Amino acid sequence: MHNKLSSFAAWMAQIRANFLVLAVFLVGIGLAVTWNSLPAYELTFNYFHAALIMTGVVLAHISVNLFNEYSDYRTGIDFNTQRSPFSGGSGMMVTGNTKPRQVLASAIVTLTVAFGIGLYFAIIAHWSILFIAIVGGLTIVLYTPLLARLMLGEFFSGLALGTLVVIGTYIAMTASPGMSLSQILTSELILISIPPGILTALLLLINEFPDVEADRKGGRKHLVIRFGKRRAAYIYAFGIFMTFGIILLLPFLGMASKWIYLALIPLPLALNALFIAINHHHDSKRFVTAMGNNVMTVLGTDLLLAIAILI
């Protein structure tokens, strides 16, 4: 028998509110880089713009969650998944707590508002924000019908809800319409934006392990389906070593102070998730621990990157 939740609780579950902190931390990294760059641009920190960017990225994250939940319901994936705190979706439509038409409408509205905010910054700051907004919007809309069927879902998720959030935040806060991209896109900014992008991709990758059969029946063909769990675990390992390897290199390249090593604190959690993914990927109970440790790795590393950059 399905449990009915209050409307507020159902929608908080539907938008996966507990995961929206990822968007906040990603914007935080971009704002931290901005804060350090203000003297060079002779600018003051615009708190209204910072809040507006945060709103737009959180709305975009809500939109991708809603589109994903709607698609999983329509393709039948929602009816076949074994839910955990980190995978399998919310199941709110399956239990009748929300209606598909409401979810789709909410996804469209949040995406439209987020795109409108991006368009505002494309006008007042720099045209490249429009490119970032278009990439993000297409990733949100095309994830299930196209990207997740072509083994591109993880890459574009990491790009759109990772690297481009950091870069876009910085551009929106510091750029002016007449600036060239070479003036804005420094090598420091690009390198610092890569670890958050990889981590977002890895968040999606490891959460796909328990949903392989349901996703396959729903027509998806992501990396775990294509390569199998063991080889996908080695892809996860490569991503972890790339992430923390770049963080280790930043001070040696003169692109960050050694405070950036604060972001290495979650590494033991990542290694534990990696060990479980390689050796116990068929043990559903142990794999929940891996997913939990991976979530803490992603959020902890992003938060500590922002703090370290500010220091």
HUTAHU-V275879 format. One record per helix or strand of 2 or more residues. SS is the DSSP state (a for helix, b for strand). FROM is the first residue (numbers start at 1). TO is the last residue. If there is no record, write none. Layout:
ss: {SS/SS}
from: {FROM/FROM}
to: {TO/TO}
//
This chain:
ss: {a/a/a/a/a/a/a/a/a/a/a/a/a/a/a/a}
from: {7/17/21/47/77/100/128/147/153/181/187/209/223/258/267/284}
to: {14/19/41/74/79/124/142/149/174/184/207/217/250/264/279/310}
//
